């Protein structure tokens, strides 16, 4: 566990439950960084915010105390399968004491999150529909670019990302600090994405889609993902304090991730490679 400062009454931190992109990976070669797909927990004092519902969300559900009622918000970057496949296995949705609000900013006006989840959890793809959830469950849609306050004292700014079928980036502000969650997005040839630069300006922590290296990227142009080097360039341009490399490609085992971590530290000291169980505070 990596901690930026001693925890206080109004604690603000991010914990990683799933850091992999595209598909979950099993095997000893993924043990140190983790093989679960995207799921990030951000605690804002007593408020629980979750970003994406990949396979990592199952472990988060198991870690939340079942004897204590949970009231949380789950924000999706988008609804590609690797980011929502864990939702039907999220234990907090099966406790009638709980309240869970699911949010999406990429679907309107053509679709709603409730419709998308209903189609995923429908025969012949899944045996039970979302109505199986015992928790008080809400499906809420907004438009990327909007800002709002989902919980008292917690402010969210959002931005549209460059990804097939659209995606949303988030900035969480609480107690004078900020954490940004920016995945899945492809950088632009003409220069830094101005929407992302605005979103992450002066942020304490920026979690960024670093699926590829600059050397790999040309083979995957158009797939909707970026590189860790582009993340460094964006963090520098935006004066962000700490960059977190995230959404690791399934072909990048622990050995490759070690090499990326070493290179990133040289390029921008203090850069972190996300791994399951890592906790960071601004």
C-alpha positions, 0 to 999 in steps of 0.5 A, spaced: 500 500 500 502 506 498 500 512 502 501 519 500 499 522 507 496 520 514 489 518 514 484 524 517 477 524 518 475 526 511 479 521 508 480 522 500 483 516 497 483 511 491 484 504 491 485 499 485 481 493 484 482 492 477 487 495 472 487 491 466 484 492 459 480 488 454 479 482 457 481 479 464 488 475 465 489 469 469 496 466 470 502 467 475 505 472 470 500 477 472 500 476 479 504 482 481 500 487 477 493 483 477 489 481 471 482 483 473 479 489 468 477 496 470 474 497 477 477 503 481 474 505 488 474 513 490 473 514 498 470 521 499 470 521 507 464 517 508 462 517 501 463 511 496 464 512 489 466 506 484 469 507 477 467 502 472 464 495 473 469 490 470 471 483 473 475 487 479 468 489 482 467 482 485 473 483 490 470 490 492 463 487 493 466 482 497 471 487 501 465 491 503 462 489 510 456 485 508 453 487 515 453 494 514 448 498 509 452 501 503 450 507 499 454 508 493 455 511 486 458 507 480 460 511 474 461 508 468 467 510 463 463 506 458 459 500 457 464 495 453 464 489 456 470 489 460 468 495 464 461 492 465 462 484 466 463 484 473 456 488 475 452 482 475 457 479 480 457 485 485 455 483 492 452 490 494 447 489 489 444 483 492 443 486 499 436 489 500 439 494 505 443 497 500 442 503 495 446 503 489 446 508 483 449 507 476 451 513 472 453 513 465 455 519 460 456 516 454 449 513 451 444 519 451 440 520 446 440 514 443 440 509 449 439 509 456 444 505 461 438 501 464 436 498 457 444 497 456 444 493 462 438 489 461 440 487 454 447 484 457 443 481 463 438 477 458 437 470 455 441 467 452 447 471 454 445 471 462 440 467 466 437 473 470 435 480 469 437 486 473 431 486 476 434 480 481 438 486 484 435 486 491 438 493 493 435 500 491 438 500 484 437 507 480 440 507 473 442 515 471 444 518 465 447 524 463 451 527 458 459 527 458 461 535 459 456 536 465 458 537 472 454 536 478 455 534 485 452 527 486 454 527 494 454 533 499 461 536 498 463 531 492 464 535 485 464 531 479 466 534 472 466 530 466 469 530 459 467 526 452 473 521 450 475 519 444 473 512 444 468 507 439 461 508 442 463 514 446 466 514 453 466 519 459 472 521 463 471 524 470 474 529 475 473 528 482 474 534 487 473 533 494 476 537 500 481 541 496 484 535 492 482 532 486 483 525 482 481 524 475 479 517 472 481 518 464 480 511 460 478 509 455 481 514 450 485 515 444 490 521 443 489 525 437 494 526 432 494 534 432 496 534 439 494 534 446 486 533 447 484 539 449 478 536 453 482 532 457 487 537 458 482 542 461 479 536 465 486 534 469 489 541 469 493 541 476 490 535 478 493 531 484 492 524 481 491 522 474 489 515 472 490 515 464 489 509 459 496 507 458 494 501 454 500 501 449 507 504 448 509 509 443 512 504 439 506 499 439 501 504 438 501 505 430 499 497 430 493 499 434 491 506 431 483 507 431 482 502 437 481 507 442 486 507 446 493 511 448 500 510 451 503 511 457 508 516 454 502 520 452 500 520 459 506 523 461 506 528 456 498 530 458 500 530 465 506 535 464 502 540 459 496 540 465 501 541 471 498 534 474 502 532 480 502 524 479 500 520 473 498 513 474 499 508 468 492 504 467 488 499 463 494 495 462 494 491 455 492 483 456 499 482 453 503 486 458 505 481 463 509 483 470 515 483 466 513 488 461 510 492 466 516 492 470 520 495 464 514 500 463 515 502 470 522 503 470 522 507 463 516 511 466 520 513 472 525 516 468 521 520 464 517 523 469 519 521 476 513 519 481 509 516 476 505 510 478 503 503 475 497 501 477 496 494 480 491 491 484 490 493 491 494 499 490 491 505 494 493 512 493 492 519 497 493 526 494 
